[in-house]
């Protein structure tokens, strides 16, 4: 099977890149763009891929990440390799796409056998959980417990009243005799004994049913525990089969790569497009020139993925593997290590003895990062060294410009921070969206959580996400782009960026959003307005228009 694909389009005169692509933040080289376009033409032509990637009507399938690796063969000819992340149902090795590093779907492999055992366990668990006797027993026990709880609750209220009456009798007794004391004590003992006996009565009454239910619970729990242990063992066995080459021809196992970093490999590690491409190139003596990855197909309801948009390699699964595989290649510089705000100044809007109001420039961090120390905090720390513990109350994303409140005293910090916690502060943002929004206003409720495999990206997650609510209002249209006003009710990480770009939100990314959309000269998002109560109890508001 031939995987090396010559370029159809003429590439004469296009200079080769001097360094290989830094995979975690890049602008695709022209050769990688041309290779991507040719692969996309192939995908567009294939009705099978259209169906499998959710591009046909009435399908629940979603798209995939695809990758191209521009390479030079032993004859000095340029071409490219193609790959997709993950597997397709019952098929991991397809014509035109390089094979997986390890094919877990091979018919005689251990995965097929062990996975069949896991499926059988899951079926057994489902059968037990859906059994009519089990469901009926759960319902009866729940109803009995509710009846008992109601009766016991009523009796407890009666005993509370009797206890209060005893206190009043003791207080109003004149004189308080020894015989009355003994009587009250005996009544108290009687009530305590009565309540204990009542609880025991209902426990004994329903114990037979509860024991039957507990036995079924225990059986299901043991099967789930067995399934988990088998699943973990299967994952370890799978990962032990993955061995990656680097440009020096050295091999290292997936388990060793992650163990050296004191990390656990997430499920699916090694099956992304980039490791597949590099592995095939190194195995076959092909020289890597440039690489790019793009999403093709329907977007899912969790992560933001736009059809045809280029994306960097993921951090959780790919960064440890690619860092090893690319060792020895000269890479483009990591743009994320550059301080793009070095020559940008903070604008002071308001200041008194207790606080500051500033206008943060775009690309300046709110607090020091892992690689860049320059930030609002570090700059203000030099000006107000005595206030360094109390400065930052809230944050703006590095790429977001606009209004920030700064505390100069501990009292002011606590007073202002409580308003953020209680959501009594009003904030408004102005953004430019990369497309047209047809409605005039609305509300977005999409819960958010961090993407554990690709920090700092956020996911929409209705199971584990934190509530996130945004009000929006269209201000105007310019050059096929929408100027919009956002009023966040909550303050989650990347909330406005995700609510704008997500398919269940406005489905239109903010211009310049390099995480959820396309790069531009800046992120067109600005914290324009804030209304809050000053520590002196005076209500204040500030409005600073964006420079876009």
Beta strands, then each sheet from edge to edge (+ up, - down):
strand 1: 5-6
strand 2: 64-72
strand 3: 78-84
strand 4: 243-245
strand 5: 251-253
strand 6: 287-296
strand 7: 347-351
strand 8: 355-360
strand 9: 401-407
strand 10: 426-433
strand 11: 441-445
strand 12: 448-450
strand 13: 458-460
strand 14: 469-478
strand 15: 481-488
strand 16: 525-533
strand 17: 539-543
sheet 1: 1+ 3- 2+ 6-
sheet 2: 4+ 5-
sheet 3: 7+ 8- 9+ 16+ 10- 15+ 14- 11+
sheet 4: 7+ 8- 9+ 16+ 17-
sheet 5: 12+ 13-
end
